[in-house]
Amino acid sequence: MRRSIRLTSAVAGLTVIVAAATACGGGDDSGGGGGGGMIRASWGDPQHPLEPANTNEVQGGKVLDMIFRGLKRYDPETGEAKDEMAESIETDDQQNFTVTIEDGWTFSDGTPVTAASYVDAWNYGAHIENAQVASYFFQFIDGYDEVHPAEEDAEATADTLSGLRVVDDHTFTVRLSEPFSLWPETLGYAAYAPLPRAFFDDHDAWLAKPIGNGPYEIESYQRSQSMTLVRYEGFKGEDAAQNDGVELRVYTDNNTAYTDLQAGNLDLIDDVPASQLQNAQNDLGDRYINQPAGIIQTVSFPLYEEAWEGEDGAALRRGLSMAINREEITSRIFHDTRTPASDFTSPVLGDAGGYEEGLCGEVCTYDPDRAKQLIEEAGGLPDGRITLTSNVDTGSHRQWMDAVCNSINNALDDTGACTVNPVPTFADFRNQVTGREMTGMFRTGWQMDYPLIQNFLQPLYYTDASSNDSVYRSEEFDRLVDEANSEADEAEAVNTFREAERVLVEDLPAIPLWYQNGTAGHSERLENVKLNPFSVPVFTEIKVS
């Protein structure tokens, strides 16, 4: 989901040192004592500072999930949205909600989490002057247009969202701009996390020492090297850490991380490199994890570039999609850890949740003859060549990008038609994407923020959505998404979202490639290692022997 609740202030090169945790009681008995040690895990530097409303990528999100808890939490087994800090979320009309939070929760600086902690955080995340990349998530709350006007260069006409009101320390009300029956299910996403007064009283100091209310707190961070998180002893939730903490080590090549795992210098990697997938089962035995996850890999197009506009641009995109042999690539490179995509969502949603096998039809089916015909009818590739761009420090992206380009080249009988443009780091790549510097195809994989079909569609393809990297615009798609959000019946909402998805199939702002499994490997020091439906390790449940 692209979104809008992440801050863009730079903290590069900053060493974060967190004071010793303030114990405030809390945490159930199962969390006490931990598992006797620190977990050493692979990681990549996040693009943005670690603010709940200013992080919309996996590496930063991984940390936010460790240091924050919100109203809801997604079950690590099923993905179901369950109450976390919420004691209740009540509504009679799917538009006006009364939220009551549990008493006794504290931030890691010892201050209480109150209703104002949520209302202040959401107002901050929504306001245009704060430039939060996930502000889009607050668009459903009444008054968003006043604090975050859509017109370019427009200024806010209000300081706070009119749809938010604090009732008392443990209660606040939310008025949405229109009914949205699924809205409570979104509240496990990090953008909706509460923030302490310290965030607002001295924002720079908070950036240097992030304070959350989750099972871990940050002890230190050296960019491009490592981050150390330790168990927060005052944690109130039921999923207190079963270990002493986690050392996240930055790797620019996950093959190196895999080698370190084998050598005993690392305990956990959550992205087994493609080059090692055929060996992982033999190398690691039951310490290798391969399970479905809410992830889809896509490539997108810069629709802000003239070469990709109009009917010729659409035909060109369809031709390129049909030139990609998904079956061969997933089989030869990924060894049963990917499945060719035939829609824009993920099988983990299930049919009832919005997944529809085959919805993409012939556009997602390999047909080199038809692909070549479509591309020729569109006037050929821009300047006779096309590039495919991605970072190459994580995710084994170089291997599959080479394979995709080879498939396109074979379909066009031109060995130089498609070439790979590797970017060394994820942060550099994302800065190029958000800076609208792309001219050819570029990677836009999506890891769900919450298990709803809405999350696979609206944040990526709705006009001006925070993760709409193609700058795609469709009045029909937007209309159907708005209609789906207002449906009181969940099944009807899902069906309307599917209609919106069919608009994407016609326009094809992005090419669905494959659904991705979560893969991980761990050392013999660790027990009870699991991946949640988002393919992120459930760090709190890991024990260190």
C-alpha positions as CSV (number, residue, x, y, z in Angstrom):
1,M,0.0,0.0,0.0
2,R,1.4,3.2,-0.7
3,R,0.3,5.5,1.7
4,S,1.1,8.7,3.5
5,I,2.3,8.6,6.9
6,R,6.0,8.7,6.8
7,L,8.3,11.6,7.4
8,T,10.9,12.7,4.9
9,S,13.5,14.4,7.2
10,A,16.9,12.9,6.7
11,V,18.6,11.0,9.5
12,A,21.4,9.5,7.4
13,G,24.5,8.8,9.3
14,L,22.8,9.3,12.6
15,T,23.6,7.1,15.6
16,V,20.5,6.6,17.7
17,I,21.0,5.8,21.3
18,V,18.0,5.0,23.4
19,A,18.0,5.4,27.1
20,A,17.4,2.4,29.3
21,A,13.8,1.2,29.2
22,T,11.5,2.5,31.9
23,A,9.8,-0.5,33.5
24,C,6.1,0.2,34.1
25,G,4.7,-3.1,35.0
26,G,3.0,-4.5,32.0
27,G,3.5,-7.4,29.7
28,D,1.9,-10.7,30.5
29,D,3.9,-13.3,32.4
30,S,4.7,-15.2,29.1
31,G,6.9,-12.3,28.0
32,G,9.1,-12.2,31.0
33,G,12.6,-13.5,30.9
34,G,12.9,-13.8,27.1
35,G,14.7,-16.6,25.4
36,G,18.2,-16.0,26.7
37,G,19.9,-14.0,23.9
38,M,19.9,-11.6,21.0
39,I,18.8,-12.6,17.5
40,R,21.2,-11.6,14.7
41,A,19.1,-10.9,11.5
42,S,19.7,-9.5,8.1
43,W,18.3,-6.2,7.1
44,G,18.5,-3.2,4.7
45,D,18.5,0.5,5.5
46,P,15.0,2.0,5.3
47,Q,14.3,4.8,2.9
48,H,12.8,7.2,5.4
49,P,13.1,8.0,9.2
50,L,11.3,5.5,11.4
51,E,8.0,7.4,11.9
52,P,4.7,5.5,11.7
53,A,3.3,7.9,9.1
54,N,6.4,8.2,7.0
55,T,7.4,4.6,6.1
56,N,6.0,2.8,3.2
57,E,8.6,0.1,2.5
58,V,9.5,-3.2,3.9
59,Q,12.7,-2.5,5.8
60,G,11.4,0.4,7.7
61,G,8.0,-1.3,8.2
62,K,9.8,-4.3,9.8
63,V,11.1,-2.0,12.6
64,L,7.9,-0.2,13.1
65,D,6.2,-3.5,13.7
66,M,8.6,-4.1,16.5
67,I,8.5,-0.8,18.3
68,F,4.8,0.1,17.8
69,R,1.4,-1.4,18.5
70,G,-1.9,0.1,17.4
71,L,-5.6,-0.4,17.8
72,K,-5.5,-3.6,15.8
73,R,-2.9,-6.3,15.2
74,Y,-2.9,-8.8,12.3
75,D,-2.8,-12.3,13.6
76,P,0.6,-13.8,12.7
77,E,-1.0,-17.1,11.6
78,T,-4.2,-16.0,9.8
79,G,-3.8,-12.3,9.1
80,E,-7.1,-11.6,10.8
81,A,-7.4,-8.1,12.3
82,K,-7.7,-8.5,16.0
83,D,-8.1,-5.9,18.8
84,E,-4.7,-4.9,20.3
85,M,-5.0,-1.6,22.1
86,A,-8.7,-1.3,21.1
87,E,-11.0,-2.3,23.9
88,S,-13.9,-1.7,21.4
89,I,-14.6,0.0,18.1
90,E,-18.3,0.6,17.8
91,T,-20.6,2.0,15.0
92,D,-24.2,2.0,14.1
93,D,-23.8,3.4,10.5
94,Q,-20.3,2.4,9.3
95,Q,-19.4,6.1,9.2
96,N,-19.3,7.3,12.8
97,F,-17.1,5.2,15.1
98,T,-16.4,5.4,18.9
99,V,-13.0,4.0,19.8
100,T,-12.2,2.9,23.4
101,I,-8.6,2.0,24.2
102,E,-7.3,-0.2,27.0
103,D,-5.9,1.4,30.1
104,G,-2.4,0.8,31.3
105,W,-0.4,1.0,28.0
106,T,2.8,3.1,28.1
107,F,5.4,4.3,25.7
108,S,9.0,3.3,26.3
109,D,9.7,6.6,27.9
110,G,7.1,5.7,30.6
111,T,4.4,8.1,29.5
112,P,0.8,6.8,29.1
113,V,-0.8,6.0,25.7
114,T,-4.1,7.9,25.6
115,A,-6.8,8.8,23.1
116,A,-4.9,12.0,22.4
117,S,-1.9,9.9,21.4
118,Y,-3.9,8.6,18.5
119,V,-5.7,11.8,17.5
120,D,-2.6,13.9,17.6
121,A,-0.7,11.3,15.6
122,W,-3.4,11.0,12.9
123,N,-3.7,14.8,12.7
124,Y,0.0,15.0,12.2
125,G,0.1,12.3,9.6
126,A,-2.7,13.8,7.6
127,H,-1.5,17.4,7.4
128,I,0.0,18.5,4.1
129,E,2.7,20.6,5.7
130,N,4.2,17.5,7.4
131,A,4.8,15.8,4.0
132,Q,4.0,12.3,5.3
133,V,4.2,9.7,2.5
134,A,1.3,7.7,4.1
135,S,-1.0,10.7,4.7
136,Y,-3.3,9.1,2.1
137,F,-4.5,6.6,4.7
138,F,-6.3,9.4,6.5
139,Q,-8.3,10.5,3.5
140,F,-11.3,8.6,4.7
141,I,-11.6,10.8,7.8
142,D,-13.8,13.8,7.6
143,G,-11.9,17.0,7.1
144,Y,-9.0,15.5,5.2
145,D,-9.6,17.8,2.2
146,E,-9.1,20.8,4.5
147,V,-5.8,19.6,6.1
148,H,-4.5,18.0,2.9
149,P,-6.0,19.8,-0.2
150,A,-5.6,18.0,-3.5
151,E,-4.8,21.0,-5.6
152,E,-1.2,21.6,-6.4
153,D,0.4,24.3,-4.2
154,A,-2.8,24.7,-2.2
155,E,-2.5,25.4,1.5
156,A,-4.4,23.8,4.3
157,T,-7.4,25.6,5.6
158,A,-7.5,23.7,8.9
159,D,-5.0,22.4,11.4
160,T,-6.8,19.2,12.4
161,L,-9.2,16.7,11.0
162,S,-12.8,17.7,11.8
163,G,-13.7,14.0,12.0
164,L,-11.6,13.4,15.1
165,R,-12.5,14.2,18.6
166,V,-11.1,13.2,22.0
167,V,-13.8,12.3,24.5
168,D,-11.6,11.4,27.5
169,D,-8.2,9.8,28.1
170,H,-9.4,6.4,26.8
171,T,-12.1,7.3,24.2
172,F,-12.2,9.2,20.9
173,T,-14.6,9.4,18.0
174,V,-14.0,9.2,14.3
175,R,-16.4,10.5,11.6
176,L,-15.6,9.3,8.1
177,S,-16.5,11.3,5.1
178,E,-18.6,8.4,3.8
179,P,-19.5,4.9,5.1
180,F,-16.5,2.5,4.9
181,S,-17.5,-0.9,6.4
182,L,-13.9,-2.3,6.2
183,W,-12.3,0.7,7.8
184,P,-11.7,-0.9,11.3
185,E,-9.8,-3.7,9.5
186,T,-7.2,-1.3,8.3
187,L,-6.2,-0.1,11.7
188,G,-3.5,-2.6,12.3
189,Y,-1.3,-0.8,9.7
190,A,1.6,1.1,11.2
191,A,0.4,4.5,9.9
192,Y,-2.3,4.4,12.5
193,A,0.1,4.0,15.5
194,P,-0.1,6.4,18.4
195,L,2.7,8.9,19.1
196,P,4.0,10.2,22.5
197,R,4.1,13.9,23.4
198,A,7.9,13.7,23.0
199,F,7.3,13.4,19.2
200,F,5.6,16.8,19.1
201,D,7.5,18.6,21.9
202,D,11.0,18.0,20.4
203,H,10.6,16.3,17.0
204,D,14.3,16.3,16.2
205,A,15.1,14.7,19.5
206,W,12.5,12.0,18.8
207,L,14.0,11.3,15.4
208,A,17.3,10.8,17.1
209,K,15.7,8.5,19.8
210,P,12.4,7.0,18.5
211,I,9.9,6.2,21.2
212,G,7.2,3.6,20.7
213,N,4.8,1.4,22.6
214,G,5.7,-2.0,21.1
215,P,7.5,-5.1,22.5
216,Y,10.9,-3.7,21.5
217,E,12.7,-0.4,21.8
218,I,15.6,0.9,19.7
219,E,18.9,0.9,21.6
220,S,21.3,2.0,18.8
221,Y,21.4,2.6,15.1
222,Q,24.3,3.2,12.7
223,R,23.1,3.7,9.2
224,S,24.5,1.2,6.7
225,Q,25.7,-0.9,9.5
226,S,23.2,-2.2,12.1
227,M,20.3,-1.4,14.4
228,T,20.0,-3.0,17.9
229,L,16.5,-3.4,19.5
230,V,16.0,-4.6,23.0
231,R,12.9,-6.0,24.8
232,Y,10.7,-3.3,26.3
233,E,10.1,-4.5,29.8
234,G,7.0,-2.2,30.3
235,F,5.2,-3.6,27.3
236,K,1.5,-4.1,28.0
237,G,0.5,-6.4,25.1
238,E,0.1,-10.2,25.1
239,D,2.9,-10.7,22.5
240,A,5.8,-9.7,24.7
241,A,9.3,-10.7,23.3
242,Q,10.5,-14.2,24.1
243,N,14.1,-13.1,23.6
244,D,16.4,-10.4,24.7
245,G,16.3,-8.4,21.5
246,V,17.3,-8.2,17.8
247,E,20.4,-7.0,16.1
248,L,19.5,-6.1,12.5
249,R,22.6,-6.2,10.3
250,V,22.6,-4.3,7.1
251,Y,23.5,-6.3,4.0
252,T,23.8,-5.0,0.4
253,D,23.9,-8.5,-1.0
254,N,21.7,-11.2,0.4
255,N,24.0,-13.9,-0.9
256,T,26.5,-12.6,1.7
257,A,23.8,-12.9,4.3
258,Y,23.1,-16.5,3.3
259,T,26.8,-17.3,3.5
260,D,27.0,-15.7,7.0
261,L,24.0,-17.8,8.1
262,Q,25.7,-21.0,7.0
263,A,28.9,-20.0,8.7
264,G,27.1,-19.3,12.0
265,N,27.7,-15.6,11.9
266,L,24.0,-14.7,11.4
267,D,20.8,-16.2,12.9
268,L,18.1,-15.2,10.5
269,I,17.5,-14.2,6.9
270,D,14.0,-13.5,5.6
271,D,14.8,-13.4,1.9
272,V,16.7,-16.4,0.7
273,P,18.5,-15.4,-2.5
274,A,17.3,-16.9,-5.7
275,S,20.7,-18.4,-6.4
276,Q,20.4,-20.5,-3.2
277,L,16.7,-21.6,-3.4
278,Q,17.6,-24.9,-5.1
279,N,20.1,-25.6,-2.2
280,A,18.2,-24.2,0.8
281,Q,16.3,-27.3,1.7
282,N,19.5,-29.4,1.7
283,D,21.6,-26.7,3.4
284,L,19.1,-25.9,6.2
285,G,16.7,-28.8,6.5
286,D,13.8,-27.9,8.7
287,R,15.4,-24.5,9.3
288,Y,14.3,-23.4,5.8
289,I,10.8,-21.8,5.6
290,N,8.8,-21.5,2.4
291,Q,5.2,-20.4,2.7
292,P,2.7,-18.2,0.8
293,A,2.7,-14.5,1.6
294,G,0.7,-11.4,0.7
295,I,3.2,-10.3,-1.9
296,I,2.9,-9.7,-5.6
297,Q,5.8,-8.7,-7.9
298,T,5.0,-6.3,-10.7
299,V,6.8,-4.0,-13.1
300,S,5.3,-0.5,-13.8
301,F,5.6,2.1,-16.4
302,P,6.2,5.9,-16.1
303,L,2.9,7.1,-17.5
304,Y,4.1,10.6,-17.1
305,E,6.4,10.0,-20.1
306,E,5.0,10.6,-23.5
307,A,6.2,7.3,-24.9
308,W,3.8,5.4,-22.6
309,E,0.7,7.5,-23.1
310,G,-2.4,6.9,-25.2
311,E,-3.6,3.8,-27.0
312,D,-0.2,3.1,-28.5
313,G,1.3,3.1,-25.0
314,A,-1.4,0.8,-23.7
315,A,-0.8,-1.6,-26.6
316,L,2.9,-1.5,-26.0
317,R,2.4,-2.4,-22.3
318,R,0.1,-5.3,-23.2
319,G,2.6,-6.6,-25.7
320,L,5.5,-6.5,-23.1
321,S,3.3,-8.3,-20.6
322,M,2.6,-11.1,-23.1
323,A,6.3,-11.3,-24.0
324,I,7.2,-12.5,-20.4
325,N,7.3,-16.2,-19.8
326,R,6.2,-16.3,-16.2
327,E,6.0,-20.1,-16.0
328,E,9.6,-20.6,-17.1
329,I,11.0,-17.8,-14.9
330,T,9.3,-18.9,-11.7
331,S,10.3,-22.5,-12.3
332,R,13.9,-22.1,-13.3
333,I,14.9,-19.2,-11.0
334,F,12.6,-19.4,-8.0
335,H,12.2,-23.2,-7.5
336,D,8.5,-23.2,-6.3
337,T,8.7,-20.0,-4.3
338,R,6.8,-18.0,-6.8
339,T,3.6,-18.6,-8.7
340,P,2.7,-16.8,-12.0
341,A,0.3,-14.0,-11.3
342,S,-3.1,-13.8,-13.1
343,D,-4.6,-10.9,-11.1
344,F,-3.4,-7.9,-9.1
345,T,-3.9,-9.2,-5.6
346,S,-2.6,-12.4,-3.8
347,P,-3.9,-15.9,-3.3
348,V,-3.6,-15.4,0.5
349,L,-6.8,-13.3,0.3
350,G,-8.8,-16.3,-0.9
351,D,-11.8,-16.0,-3.2
352,A,-14.0,-14.4,-0.5
353,G,-11.3,-11.8,0.1
354,G,-11.0,-10.7,-3.5
355,Y,-8.4,-13.0,-5.2
356,E,-9.6,-14.2,-8.6
357,E,-7.4,-16.6,-10.5
358,G,-7.3,-15.8,-14.2
359,L,-8.8,-12.3,-13.9
360,C,-6.0,-10.9,-16.0
361,G,-6.8,-13.3,-18.9
362,E,-4.6,-13.3,-22.0
363,V,-2.8,-10.1,-21.0
364,C,-0.9,-12.2,-18.4
365,T,-0.4,-15.2,-20.6
366,Y,2.8,-15.8,-22.5
367,D,2.2,-15.4,-26.2
368,P,5.4,-14.2,-28.0
369,D,3.8,-13.9,-31.5
370,R,0.9,-11.8,-30.2
371,A,3.3,-9.8,-28.1
372,K,5.5,-8.9,-31.1
373,Q,2.5,-8.0,-33.1
374,L,1.1,-5.6,-30.5
375,I,4.5,-3.9,-30.0
376,E,4.9,-3.5,-33.7
377,E,1.4,-2.0,-34.1
378,A,2.2,0.4,-31.3
379,G,5.1,1.7,-33.3
380,G,7.8,-0.4,-31.6
381,L,9.7,0.2,-28.4
382,P,10.5,3.8,-27.4
383,D,13.8,4.7,-29.3
384,G,13.9,1.0,-30.2
385,R,15.1,0.0,-26.7
386,I,13.7,-0.4,-23.2
387,T,15.2,-0.7,-19.8
388,L,14.1,-2.5,-16.6
389,T,15.2,-0.8,-13.4
390,S,15.4,-2.0,-9.8
391,N,17.7,-2.0,-6.8
392,V,19.9,-5.1,-6.6
393,D,21.0,-5.1,-3.0
394,T,18.0,-7.2,-1.8
395,G,15.5,-9.7,-3.2
396,S,17.6,-11.4,-5.9
397,H,16.2,-8.9,-8.3
398,R,19.1,-9.0,-10.8
399,Q,18.4,-12.6,-11.7
400,W,14.8,-12.3,-12.5
401,M,15.2,-8.9,-14.3
402,D,17.8,-10.6,-16.6
403,A,15.3,-13.4,-17.2
404,V,12.4,-11.0,-18.0
405,C,14.6,-9.0,-20.4
406,N,15.8,-12.2,-22.1
407,S,12.2,-13.3,-22.5
408,I,11.2,-10.0,-24.1
409,N,14.3,-10.1,-26.4
410,N,13.5,-13.6,-27.5
411,A,9.9,-12.6,-28.3
412,L,11.1,-9.7,-30.4
413,D,14.0,-11.5,-32.0
414,D,16.3,-8.7,-30.8
415,T,19.0,-9.5,-28.2
416,G,19.4,-5.8,-27.3
417,A,15.7,-4.8,-27.1
418,C,15.5,-5.0,-23.3
419,T,18.4,-4.3,-20.9
420,V,18.7,-4.2,-17.1
421,N,19.4,-1.0,-15.3
422,P,20.7,-2.0,-11.8
423,V,20.6,0.5,-9.0
424,P,23.0,-0.4,-6.1
425,T,20.7,0.3,-3.1
426,F,17.0,0.2,-2.3
427,A,17.0,3.8,-1.0
428,D,18.6,5.2,-4.1
429,F,16.1,3.2,-6.3
430,R,13.1,4.5,-4.4
431,N,14.4,8.0,-4.5
432,Q,14.6,7.8,-8.3
433,V,11.1,6.3,-8.5
434,T,9.5,8.9,-6.2
435,G,11.5,11.6,-8.0
436,R,9.8,10.6,-11.3
437,E,13.1,9.8,-12.9
438,M,12.0,6.6,-14.6
439,T,11.8,6.4,-18.4
440,G,11.3,2.6,-18.9
441,M,9.9,-0.3,-16.9
442,F,10.7,-0.4,-13.2
443,R,10.1,-2.8,-10.3
444,T,7.0,-2.1,-8.1
445,G,6.5,-5.2,-6.0
446,W,3.9,-4.9,-3.2
447,Q,3.8,-6.4,0.2
448,M,0.3,-6.0,1.7
449,D,-0.2,-3.7,4.7
450,Y,-3.4,-5.4,5.7
451,P,-5.2,-8.4,4.2
452,L,-7.9,-6.6,2.1
453,I,-8.3,-6.4,-1.7
454,Q,-8.6,-2.7,-1.2
455,N,-4.9,-2.6,-0.1
456,F,-3.7,-4.2,-3.3
457,L,-5.6,-1.6,-5.4
458,Q,-6.2,1.8,-3.9
459,P,-2.8,2.7,-2.5
460,L,-1.1,1.8,-5.9
461,Y,-3.5,2.9,-8.6
462,Y,-5.9,5.5,-7.2
463,T,-5.3,9.0,-8.5
464,D,-2.5,10.7,-6.4
465,A,-2.3,7.7,-4.0
466,S,1.0,7.6,-2.1
467,S,2.3,4.5,-3.9
468,N,0.9,5.3,-7.3
469,D,4.4,5.3,-8.8
470,S,3.2,5.1,-12.4
471,V,1.1,8.3,-11.9
472,Y,-1.8,6.3,-13.2
473,R,-5.2,8.2,-13.5
474,S,-8.6,6.7,-14.2
475,E,-11.9,8.3,-13.3
476,E,-13.6,4.9,-13.7
477,F,-11.2,3.1,-11.5
478,D,-11.4,5.8,-8.8
479,R,-15.2,5.8,-9.0
480,L,-15.4,2.0,-8.5
481,V,-13.0,2.2,-5.6
482,D,-15.0,4.9,-3.9
483,E,-18.2,2.8,-4.5
484,A,-16.6,-0.3,-3.0
485,N,-15.4,1.6,0.1
486,S,-18.9,2.8,0.8
487,E,-20.5,-0.7,0.5
488,A,-21.9,-1.8,3.9
489,D,-21.8,-5.4,2.9
490,E,-18.3,-6.9,2.7
491,A,-19.1,-9.3,-0.1
492,E,-20.6,-6.5,-2.2
493,A,-17.5,-4.4,-1.6
494,V,-15.2,-7.2,-2.7
495,N,-17.2,-7.6,-6.0
496,T,-17.0,-3.9,-6.7
497,F,-13.3,-3.9,-6.1
498,R,-13.0,-6.7,-8.6
499,E,-14.8,-4.5,-11.1
500,A,-12.1,-1.8,-10.5
501,E,-9.4,-4.4,-11.0
502,R,-10.8,-5.2,-14.4
503,V,-10.2,-1.6,-15.3
504,L,-6.6,-2.1,-14.4
505,V,-6.4,-5.1,-16.7
506,E,-7.6,-3.0,-19.6
507,D,-5.3,0.0,-18.9
508,L,-2.4,-2.1,-17.5
509,P,-0.4,0.6,-15.6
510,A,1.6,-2.3,-14.2
511,I,2.4,-5.9,-15.3
512,P,1.6,-8.6,-12.7
513,L,4.5,-11.0,-12.7
514,W,4.1,-13.5,-9.9
515,Y,2.9,-14.1,-6.4
516,Q,5.7,-14.5,-3.9
517,N,6.2,-16.9,-1.1
518,G,8.0,-15.8,2.1
519,T,11.3,-17.6,2.4
520,A,13.6,-17.6,5.4
521,G,16.4,-19.5,6.9
522,H,17.6,-19.6,10.5
523,S,20.5,-20.9,12.6
524,E,20.4,-23.7,15.1
525,R,20.4,-21.1,17.9
526,L,16.8,-20.2,17.2
527,E,13.6,-21.9,18.0
528,N,10.0,-21.2,17.0
529,V,10.8,-19.2,13.9
530,K,7.7,-18.2,11.9
531,L,6.8,-15.8,9.1
532,N,3.5,-14.0,9.3
533,P,1.3,-13.6,6.2
534,F,3.3,-10.5,5.3
535,S,6.4,-12.6,5.1
536,V,8.0,-10.8,8.1
537,P,9.5,-12.9,10.9
538,V,7.4,-12.9,14.1
539,F,10.4,-11.8,16.1
540,T,8.5,-11.7,19.5
541,E,7.9,-15.5,19.4
542,I,11.5,-16.5,18.6
543,K,13.5,-18.1,21.3
544,V,17.3,-18.2,21.5
545,S,18.9,-21.3,22.8
